[in-house]
Structure formats: C-alpha cells, structure tokens
Amino acid sequence: MSGHEKTQMHLFRLILEEGPLTLYTANAKLDVPIGTIHRHIKELTSSKKIKIYRNLEKSGRKKIPYGPTLVGLVYFYRFDKTIPERLENYFLKWLEFDDFLSELREEGFTEKNLARLKETKTLFKKYVHYFAGVEDQIDSLRNPDVIPRNVLLYIGEFLLALKPEYMRVWEDLYRKMPVIRKNADEYMESTIEFYKRLKKTRSNLKEK
C-alpha cells in the first residue's frame, strides 16, 4: 500500500472513530498539512467512500461534516485490520445518523432488520465481509494471470452478451462447434444449480 493510500486509510479510520469530522477538525487530529487532507477528502468523496452528512451540515466550509459510506467501509475493511475488529461498534455508532441509516435502507436493510439490533449487527458484518470479497474478485480482474482462463472467458462472454450484434454470431458458433456448446452447457448447468439453491432458500424463508 502506497503512502497516499495509507494516509487515506488513516483519515477514513479517524472519520469512523471520531466523526462526523470537518476538514479543520481532521487537520487538528492528523499530522498532515491541511492542503493534503483537503485533497484526500476530495478524492474520498469523489470515489464515494465518504460523503457530506447533510443533516448536520452548517454554513461555511469549516463546518461541512464528513462521514463514512458503505462503499468506504467495504473498501477499507479489506486493508485496515481495525475495521473488522470494531465493525459492530462502528455500526452501532453510525446507526444514529440519518445519512448512514438511509444508505442501509437503500441497500436492503428493512425496518424489521433495524428493529432487531442484535441480529442486525451480525447481518451487517456478513454484508460487509461478503461485499469486501466481491471487491477482491473485481480487483483480481486487474491481474488476469491469477484467474483461470475459463472463468475469464465466462466473464468476457457475459459482458459481450450485452451487445446484441454478437448474439447471432454466438448462436451460430454454439450450433456448429461442439466444444463451445459443451462449455456453454456446463456454465448454464452450474448457473441453474445455483438458482435451485437460491429457490430452496427462498422457499424455506416463506415457510418461517
């Protein structure tokens, strides 16, 4: 991790633990020039890892408060060992802020979830852990040498399927080339098996 990334990680952790923070409060707590902090806050806001907490916003740049986003939590969870260890505490703290609560609702945390804090703390940890894993997989695409060739082909074919002009070509290849047909059939069978498991899980939920 570069020095630039480490500074952002430390700034994000400071916001998590002591925020919502303004630029000037962060400058008072970090041994970093205010211009550097301002640049990092701008970058973190642009990448949606932090945001202005509008319900606390006051007039003047000195009083603009910044807090974490779910994107930021998922991202830094992967690199900062403090976050997994204290995730439940962070969840309980930021749950008190409407700006954070609205994100949870947008992501699918229901009022029923939020009314059961003990269960939701665990659910939230699983949510962050899962999507951190998803981000790891996305990152691995930047280093295709570590991804099996057949998986890369599936990803490429899936993205190509979004382009209608390739569909007729693929249909012709599927009809006339047994290896392509075999690979496509195996992928579809594994996908069907995955959805069967999802359907079974959904049925079990309905029975409760």
C-alpha positions as CSV (number, residue, x, y, z in Angstrom):
1,M,0.0,0.0,0.0
2,S,1.4,3.4,-1.0
3,G,1.9,6.3,1.4
4,H,-1.0,8.1,-0.4
5,E,-3.3,5.1,0.3
6,K,-2.2,4.8,3.9
7,T,-3.0,8.4,4.6
8,Q,-6.5,7.9,3.1
9,M,-6.9,4.8,5.3
10,H,-5.9,6.7,8.4
11,L,-8.2,9.5,7.6
12,F,-11.1,7.2,7.0
13,R,-10.5,5.4,10.3
14,L,-10.4,8.8,12.0
15,I,-13.7,9.7,10.5
16,L,-15.1,6.3,11.5
17,E,-14.0,6.7,15.1
18,E,-14.4,10.4,15.8
19,G,-16.7,11.7,13.0
20,P,-18.6,13.2,11.6
21,L,-15.5,15.4,11.0
22,T,-14.9,18.6,9.2
23,L,-11.7,19.4,7.3
24,Y,-10.4,21.5,10.0
25,T,-11.1,19.0,12.8
26,A,-9.3,16.3,10.8
27,N,-6.3,18.7,10.3
28,A,-6.1,19.2,14.1
29,K,-6.0,15.5,14.7
30,L,-3.7,14.3,11.9
31,D,-0.1,15.3,11.5
32,V,-0.7,16.1,7.8
33,P,-0.8,19.5,6.0
34,I,-4.3,20.9,5.6
35,G,-3.9,21.0,1.8
36,T,-3.1,17.3,1.7
37,I,-6.1,16.5,3.9
38,H,-8.3,18.6,1.7
39,R,-7.1,16.7,-1.4
40,H,-7.7,13.3,0.3
41,I,-11.2,14.3,1.4
42,K,-12.0,15.5,-2.2
43,E,-10.7,12.1,-3.6
44,L,-12.6,10.0,-1.0
45,T,-15.8,12.0,-1.6
46,S,-15.4,11.6,-5.4
47,S,-14.9,7.8,-5.0
48,K,-18.0,7.7,-2.7
49,K,-16.0,6.4,0.2
50,I,-17.1,9.3,2.4
51,K,-19.9,11.9,2.0
52,I,-21.2,15.1,3.5
53,Y,-23.6,14.4,6.2
54,R,-26.3,16.7,5.1
55,N,-28.4,16.5,8.2
56,L,-25.5,18.0,10.2
57,E,-24.3,20.5,7.6
58,K,-24.0,24.1,8.6
59,S,-23.0,27.2,6.5
60,G,-19.3,27.7,5.7
61,R,-16.6,25.3,4.6
62,K,-15.2,25.0,8.2
63,K,-18.5,23.3,9.3
64,I,-19.0,20.8,6.5
65,P,-19.1,17.4,8.3
66,Y,-18.0,14.2,6.6
67,G,-19.0,10.7,7.5
68,P,-18.4,7.1,6.1
69,T,-20.4,5.4,3.4
70,L,-21.0,1.7,2.9
71,V,-18.7,1.8,-0.1
72,G,-15.9,3.2,2.1
73,L,-16.5,0.7,4.9
74,V,-16.4,-2.2,2.4
75,Y,-13.3,-0.9,0.7
76,F,-11.2,-0.2,3.8
77,Y,-12.4,-3.3,5.6
78,R,-10.1,-5.2,3.2
79,F,-7.0,-3.3,4.3
80,D,-7.4,-1.9,7.8
81,K,-7.4,-4.7,10.4
82,T,-9.0,-2.3,12.9
83,I,-12.3,-2.2,11.0
84,P,-13.2,-6.0,11.1
85,E,-12.3,-6.0,14.8
86,R,-14.5,-3.0,15.6
87,L,-17.2,-3.3,12.9
88,E,-20.0,-3.9,15.4
89,N,-19.1,-0.7,17.4
90,Y,-18.9,1.3,14.2
91,F,-22.3,0.0,13.1
92,L,-23.9,1.0,16.4
93,K,-22.3,4.4,16.4
94,W,-23.3,5.4,12.8
95,L,-26.7,3.9,13.0
96,E,-27.6,7.0,15.0
97,F,-27.1,9.2,11.9
98,D,-29.8,9.5,9.3
99,D,-27.3,9.8,6.4
100,F,-25.9,6.4,7.3
101,L,-29.3,4.9,8.1
102,S,-30.7,5.9,4.7
103,E,-27.9,4.0,3.0
104,L,-28.7,0.9,4.9
105,R,-32.3,1.1,3.8
106,E,-31.3,1.6,0.2
107,E,-29.1,-1.5,0.4
108,G,-32.0,-3.6,1.6
109,F,-31.8,-3.5,5.4
110,T,-35.5,-3.5,6.3
111,E,-37.2,-1.8,9.3
112,K,-37.7,-5.3,10.7
113,N,-33.9,-5.8,10.5
114,L,-33.1,-2.4,12.0
115,A,-35.5,-3.1,14.9
116,R,-33.5,-6.2,15.9
117,L,-30.1,-4.7,16.6
118,K,-28.5,-7.9,18.0
119,E,-29.3,-9.8,14.8
120,T,-28.6,-6.9,12.5
121,K,-25.1,-6.4,13.9
122,T,-24.3,-9.9,12.7
123,L,-26.1,-9.4,9.4
124,F,-24.2,-6.1,8.8
125,K,-20.8,-7.9,9.5
126,K,-21.8,-10.6,6.9
127,Y,-22.8,-7.9,4.4
128,V,-19.5,-6.0,4.7
129,H,-17.5,-9.2,4.7
130,Y,-19.3,-10.6,1.6
131,F,-19.0,-7.4,-0.5
132,A,-15.4,-7.0,0.5
133,G,-14.9,-10.4,-1.0
134,V,-16.7,-9.2,-4.2
135,E,-14.4,-6.2,-4.3
136,D,-11.4,-8.6,-4.0
137,Q,-12.6,-10.5,-7.0
138,I,-13.1,-7.4,-9.0
139,D,-9.6,-6.3,-8.1
140,S,-8.3,-9.7,-9.3
141,L,-9.6,-8.9,-12.8
142,R,-6.9,-6.3,-13.0
143,N,-4.4,-9.2,-12.7
144,P,-5.9,-11.7,-15.1
145,D,-2.9,-14.1,-14.6
146,V,-4.4,-15.3,-11.3
147,I,-7.8,-16.1,-12.8
148,P,-8.4,-19.4,-14.6
149,R,-8.8,-18.9,-18.3
150,N,-12.3,-20.5,-18.4
151,V,-13.5,-18.0,-15.8
152,L,-12.1,-15.1,-17.7
153,L,-13.9,-16.4,-20.8
154,Y,-17.2,-16.6,-18.9
155,I,-16.8,-13.0,-17.8
156,G,-15.9,-11.8,-21.3
157,E,-18.8,-13.7,-22.8
158,F,-21.3,-12.4,-20.2
159,L,-20.2,-8.8,-21.0
160,L,-20.3,-9.5,-24.7
161,A,-23.9,-10.8,-24.4
162,L,-24.9,-7.2,-23.6
163,K,-24.1,-6.3,-27.2
164,P,-26.9,-7.6,-29.4
165,E,-24.8,-7.6,-32.6
166,Y,-22.8,-10.5,-31.2
167,M,-25.7,-12.7,-30.2
168,R,-26.4,-14.1,-33.7
169,V,-22.7,-14.9,-34.1
170,W,-22.6,-16.7,-30.8
171,E,-25.8,-18.8,-31.8
172,D,-24.0,-19.9,-35.0
173,L,-20.9,-20.9,-33.0
174,Y,-23.0,-22.8,-30.5
175,R,-24.7,-24.8,-33.2
176,K,-21.6,-25.7,-35.2
177,M,-18.8,-26.0,-32.6
178,P,-19.2,-28.8,-30.0
179,V,-16.5,-27.5,-27.6
180,I,-18.2,-24.1,-27.4
181,R,-21.6,-25.8,-26.9
182,K,-20.1,-28.1,-24.2
183,N,-18.6,-25.1,-22.3
184,A,-21.8,-23.1,-22.5
185,D,-23.9,-26.0,-21.4
186,E,-21.7,-26.6,-18.3
187,Y,-21.9,-23.0,-17.4
188,M,-25.7,-22.9,-17.7
189,E,-26.0,-26.1,-15.7
190,S,-23.9,-24.6,-12.9
191,T,-26.0,-21.4,-13.0
192,I,-29.2,-23.5,-12.8
193,E,-27.8,-25.4,-9.8
194,F,-27.0,-22.1,-8.1
195,Y,-30.6,-20.8,-8.7
196,K,-32.0,-24.0,-7.4
197,R,-30.2,-23.5,-4.2
198,L,-31.5,-19.9,-4.1
199,K,-35.0,-21.1,-4.7
200,K,-34.8,-23.6,-1.9
201,T,-33.5,-20.9,0.4
202,R,-36.4,-18.6,-0.6
203,S,-38.9,-21.4,0.0
204,N,-37.5,-22.0,3.5
205,L,-37.9,-18.3,4.2
206,K,-41.5,-18.3,3.2
207,E,-42.2,-21.3,5.5
208,K,-41.0,-19.4,8.5
